[in-house]
Amino acid sequence: MKNKFKIEIWSDIQCPFCYIGKRKIEKALESFKEKDSVEIEWRSYQLDPDSTSQPGVDLYDYLAKRKGQTRDWAIEMHKNVTQMAKENGLDYHFEKAILANSYNAHRLIHLAKKYKLGNEAEEKIFKAYFTEGKDIANIATLTALGIELDLKEEELKEVLNSDKFGDEVRADIEEAQNIGVKGVPFFVFNRAYAISGAQPVEIFTETLNKSFEDWKKN
């Protein structure tokens, strides 16, 4: 039996365009006749690996200060992203967002991948951050999210209270650098084609069809 056609997606949980990109590739797959032959693998990436968790710090104030802009600028910019998310069926609430380092969340996703639940984990943590305003760096929060995925509490605590799967996170980020990833989301189709960013669904459909046909010939 031939292996499945693989789409690898480098993503950061705190990247609003990564969640939107997830919806776009899913939309392209909905109408793809051979979608059962496609496997999606999520790969870790950190836009700001040196960030610290800052519960209680307002996201708009933080970004305005970091970018040398005003709070109004930050609010307006996020309104545009929120509207884009809405057009793709997502409900963003940046006013509730908790600034956090995404490293632990990525380790949880790698644990979930061990049980073929990577896509489900990615979805749950995206929603927790962008919609529900949860602290995705908090061990108790991540443990609860993992339990919702039917992962065992004992293993969750063992992983999250250590650095287990840290090597996998770092390896993903290093590989991204090696293949020239400059930003996320970054989609790689069968290691032959790539899409950078949350492009229109038509681009995903076209690339999926072309790369899949090439894969079938080999």
C-alpha positions as CSV (number, residue, x, y, z in Angstrom):
1,M,0.0,0.0,0.0
2,K,1.4,3.4,-1.0
3,N,2.1,5.9,1.8
4,K,-0.3,8.9,2.1
5,F,0.4,12.1,0.3
6,K,1.7,14.5,3.0
7,I,1.1,18.2,3.6
8,E,3.4,19.6,6.2
9,I,2.3,22.9,7.9
10,W,4.8,25.0,9.8
11,S,2.7,27.1,12.2
12,D,2.7,29.1,15.5
13,I,-0.3,28.9,17.8
14,Q,-0.2,32.7,18.3
15,C,-0.2,33.5,14.5
16,P,-3.6,34.7,13.5
17,F,-3.0,33.9,9.9
18,C,-2.0,30.3,10.7
19,Y,-5.5,29.6,12.0
20,I,-7.0,31.2,9.0
21,G,-4.6,29.2,6.8
22,K,-5.8,26.1,8.5
23,R,-9.4,26.8,7.4
24,K,-8.2,27.6,3.9
25,I,-6.4,24.2,3.4
26,E,-9.4,22.5,5.0
27,K,-11.7,24.2,2.5
28,A,-9.5,23.1,-0.4
29,L,-9.6,19.5,0.9
30,E,-13.4,19.5,1.2
31,S,-13.8,19.4,-2.5
32,F,-10.7,17.2,-3.2
33,K,-11.9,13.8,-4.4
34,E,-8.9,11.9,-3.0
35,K,-8.7,13.6,0.4
36,D,-8.7,10.3,2.2
37,S,-5.2,9.8,0.7
38,V,-3.9,13.0,2.2
39,E,-2.2,13.3,5.6
40,I,-1.6,16.7,7.3
41,E,1.4,17.0,9.7
42,W,1.7,20.1,11.8
43,R,5.2,21.3,12.4
44,S,6.3,23.7,15.2
45,Y,7.4,27.3,14.6
46,Q,7.8,30.2,17.0
47,L,7.5,33.8,15.8
48,D,8.8,35.1,19.0
49,P,10.7,32.4,20.9
50,D,12.1,34.8,23.4
51,S,8.7,36.1,24.5
52,T,7.6,35.7,28.1
53,S,4.2,35.0,29.4
54,Q,2.5,38.1,30.5
55,P,-1.1,37.5,31.9
56,G,-2.9,40.7,32.5
57,V,-0.9,42.7,29.9
58,D,-3.1,44.2,27.2
59,L,-2.3,42.9,23.7
60,Y,-3.0,46.2,22.0
61,D,-0.8,48.2,24.4
62,Y,2.0,45.6,24.1
63,L,2.0,45.7,20.3
64,A,1.7,49.4,20.1
65,K,4.8,49.8,22.3
66,R,6.7,47.1,20.5
67,K,6.0,48.6,17.0
68,G,6.3,52.2,18.1
69,Q,2.7,52.9,17.2
70,T,-0.5,54.0,19.0
71,R,-3.0,51.8,20.7
72,D,-5.6,52.9,18.2
73,W,-3.3,51.7,15.4
74,A,-3.1,48.3,17.1
75,I,-6.9,48.0,17.6
76,E,-7.6,49.0,13.9
77,M,-5.0,46.5,12.6
78,H,-6.6,43.7,14.6
79,K,-10.1,44.7,13.5
80,N,-9.0,43.9,9.9
81,V,-7.6,40.5,11.0
82,T,-10.7,39.7,13.0
83,Q,-12.8,40.5,9.9
84,M,-10.6,38.2,7.8
85,A,-11.0,35.4,10.4
86,K,-14.8,35.9,10.4
87,E,-14.9,35.5,6.6
88,N,-13.3,32.1,7.2
89,G,-15.7,31.0,9.9
90,L,-13.5,32.0,12.9
91,D,-14.3,34.1,15.9
92,Y,-11.3,36.1,17.1
93,H,-11.3,38.0,20.4
94,F,-8.0,39.8,20.7
95,E,-9.3,41.9,23.6
96,K,-9.2,38.6,25.7
97,A,-5.8,37.3,24.4
98,I,-3.2,36.4,27.0
99,L,0.4,37.1,26.0
100,A,2.2,33.8,26.3
101,N,5.2,31.9,25.0
102,S,3.9,29.1,22.7
103,Y,6.7,26.6,23.5
104,N,4.7,24.4,25.9
105,A,1.7,24.4,23.6
106,H,3.9,23.1,20.8
107,R,5.2,20.3,23.1
108,L,1.6,19.3,23.8
109,I,0.9,19.2,20.1
110,H,3.8,16.8,19.6
111,L,2.4,14.6,22.4
112,A,-0.9,14.6,20.6
113,K,0.8,13.7,17.3
114,K,2.1,10.5,19.0
115,Y,-1.6,9.5,19.1
116,K,-2.5,10.8,15.7
117,L,-4.3,13.8,17.2
118,G,-2.0,16.6,16.0
119,N,-4.7,18.2,13.9
120,E,-7.2,18.1,16.7
121,A,-4.7,19.5,19.2
122,E,-3.8,22.3,16.8
123,E,-7.5,23.2,16.4
124,K,-8.2,23.1,20.1
125,I,-5.2,25.3,21.1
126,F,-5.9,27.8,18.3
127,K,-9.5,28.2,19.6
128,A,-8.3,28.4,23.2
129,Y,-6.0,31.3,22.3
130,F,-7.9,33.3,19.7
131,T,-11.5,32.8,20.8
132,E,-11.6,31.8,24.4
133,G,-8.7,33.9,25.8
134,K,-6.9,31.1,27.6
135,D,-3.3,31.1,28.7
136,I,-1.7,28.6,26.3
137,A,1.6,28.7,28.4
138,N,-0.1,27.7,31.6
139,I,0.5,24.0,32.5
140,A,-3.0,23.6,34.1
141,T,-4.7,25.0,31.1
142,L,-2.7,22.8,28.7
143,T,-3.4,19.8,30.8
144,A,-7.1,20.5,30.7
145,L,-7.0,20.9,26.9
146,G,-5.1,17.7,26.6
147,I,-7.7,15.8,28.7
148,E,-10.3,17.1,26.3
149,L,-8.4,15.4,23.6
150,D,-8.6,12.2,25.6
151,L,-4.9,12.2,26.4
152,K,-4.1,10.6,29.8
153,E,-3.7,13.1,32.6
154,E,-0.7,11.3,34.1
155,E,1.2,11.5,30.8
156,L,0.2,15.1,30.2
157,K,1.6,16.1,33.6
158,E,4.8,14.1,33.0
159,V,5.3,15.9,29.6
160,L,4.3,19.4,30.5
161,N,6.3,19.5,33.8
162,S,9.4,18.5,32.0
163,D,11.1,19.4,28.6
164,K,9.8,16.2,26.9
165,F,9.2,16.8,23.2
166,G,11.3,20.0,23.4
167,D,13.8,18.4,21.0
168,E,11.0,17.8,18.5
169,V,9.9,21.4,18.7
170,R,13.5,22.7,18.2
171,A,14.1,20.2,15.3
172,D,11.0,21.5,13.5
173,I,12.1,25.1,13.9
174,E,15.7,24.2,12.7
175,E,14.3,22.4,9.7
176,A,12.1,25.4,8.8
177,Q,15.2,27.6,8.8
178,N,17.1,25.0,6.7
179,I,14.4,25.0,4.0
180,G,14.1,28.8,4.0
181,V,10.9,29.4,5.9
182,K,10.7,33.2,6.7
183,G,7.3,33.3,8.2
184,V,4.2,31.2,8.9
185,P,1.9,29.6,7.9
186,F,4.1,27.7,5.5
187,F,2.7,24.7,3.6
188,V,4.8,22.0,2.0
189,F,3.2,19.6,-0.4
190,N,5.0,16.3,-0.7
191,R,8.3,18.1,-0.3
192,A,7.9,19.4,-3.9
193,Y,5.6,22.5,-3.7
194,A,5.2,25.2,-1.1
195,I,2.7,27.9,-0.2
196,S,3.7,30.8,2.1
197,G,0.9,32.5,4.0
198,A,-2.9,32.2,4.1
199,Q,-3.4,32.4,0.4
200,P,-6.8,32.3,-1.4
201,V,-8.4,28.8,-1.4
202,E,-8.0,28.6,-5.1
203,I,-4.2,28.7,-4.7
204,F,-4.4,25.8,-2.3
205,T,-6.7,23.8,-4.6
206,E,-4.4,24.4,-7.6
207,T,-1.3,23.4,-5.7
208,L,-3.0,20.4,-4.2
209,N,-4.1,19.1,-7.5
210,K,-0.8,19.6,-9.2
211,S,1.4,18.1,-6.4
212,F,-1.0,15.2,-5.9
213,E,-0.9,14.3,-9.6
214,D,2.9,14.4,-9.6
215,W,3.0,12.2,-6.5
216,K,0.7,9.6,-8.0
217,K,3.1,9.3,-11.0
218,N,6.0,8.3,-8.8
